[in-house]
Amino acid sequence: MTEAAVARAKELMARSQGDVLALRVGVKTGGCSGLMYEVEYAKEKKQFEEEVEIDGVKVFIDPTAIMFLIGAEMDYVTDKFQSTFVFNNPNESDRCGCGESFRVA
């Protein structure tokens, strides 16, 4: 996680409703390239999830997503049109034009 991603995660978790323990990162099928990143609040750690902690922010990684996320960096970017978490992932072999989905070789 970059500094920007950590800062935004802390901000979102602090104003979330309920007891948020961490962010959960995963990959789901979808989009025109086949796979999409998924980020959500986690109120508990599920069995077999990997746990990473960066500057006080815990991230749980879905075990089915680990092979797609090895070496990936999670960032938070803001531009004229959107503010969002983005992934810089060396495992991607292709990404759709809108940036919403990706493919691995």
C-alpha positions in Angstrom: 0.0 0.0 0.0 1.2 3.5 -0.8 1.0 6.3 1.7 -2.0 7.7 -0.2 -3.8 4.3 0.1 -3.0 4.0 3.8 -4.3 7.5 4.5 -7.5 7.0 2.6 -8.1 3.6 4.2 -7.7 5.1 7.7 -10.1 7.9 6.8 -12.7 5.5 5.4 -12.4 3.0 8.3 -12.7 5.8 10.9 -16.0 7.0 9.5 -17.5 3.6 8.7 -20.5 2.3 10.6 -19.8 -0.6 12.9 -16.6 -2.2 14.0 -14.4 -2.4 11.0 -11.3 -4.5 11.7 -9.6 -4.3 8.3 -10.0 -3.9 4.5 -10.6 -7.1 2.6 -9.0 -7.3 -0.8 -10.0 -9.9 -3.4 -10.5 -10.6 -7.0 -13.8 -11.6 -8.7 -14.7 -12.5 -12.2 -16.2 -9.8 -14.3 -15.6 -7.0 -16.7 -14.5 -7.2 -20.2 -11.0 -8.6 -19.4 -12.2 -11.3 -17.0 -11.1 -10.3 -13.5 -11.9 -7.3 -11.2 -10.3 -6.1 -7.9 -12.6 -6.0 -5.0 -12.1 -4.0 -1.8 -14.5 -4.1 1.1 -14.7 -3.6 4.9 -13.9 -6.6 7.0 -15.5 -7.0 10.4 -13.8 -10.4 11.0 -10.9 -12.4 9.6 -12.0 -15.4 7.6 -10.3 -18.7 7.7 -7.1 -18.9 5.5 -7.0 -15.2 4.8 -3.5 -13.6 4.7 -3.1 -10.6 6.9 -0.9 -7.6 6.1 -0.5 -4.5 8.3 0.9 -1.3 7.0 1.1 1.8 9.3 -1.8 0.6 11.4 -4.1 -0.5 8.6 -4.9 -4.2 8.4 -5.6 -5.8 5.1 -7.0 -9.3 4.7 -6.4 -11.0 1.4 -8.8 -13.5 0.1 -7.0 -16.8 -0.2 -8.4 -17.3 -3.8 -6.9 -14.0 -4.8 -3.3 -14.4 -3.5 -1.9 -15.8 -6.7 -3.3 -12.8 -8.6 -2.0 -10.2 -6.1 1.6 -11.3 -5.4 3.8 -8.3 -5.9 0.8 -5.9 -6.4 0.8 -2.4 -4.9 -2.5 -0.8 -3.8 -2.6 3.0 -4.4 -5.3 5.7 -4.0 -5.5 8.2 -6.8 -7.6 11.3 -7.4 -7.9 13.0 -10.8 -10.5 15.2 -12.6 -13.0 12.4 -13.0 -12.7 10.0 -10.0 -11.0 9.1 -6.7 -10.4 5.4 -6.3 -8.1 2.6 -5.1 -6.0 1.3 -8.0 -3.7 -1.7 -8.2 -0.3 -1.6 -9.9 0.0 -5.3 -10.5 3.0 -7.0 -12.3 0.9 -10.1 -12.9 -1.5 -8.4 -15.3 -1.1 -9.3 -18.9 -3.9 -7.1 -20.1 -6.2 -4.4 -18.8 -9.5 -3.2 -20.4 -9.7 0.3 -21.8 -11.7 1.7 -18.9 -9.3 0.2 -16.3 -12.1 -1.7 -14.4 -10.9 -5.3 -15.2 -7.7 -7.2 -16.0 -6.4 -10.5 -17.2 -3.4 -12.6 -16.1 -1.4 -14.9 -18.5 
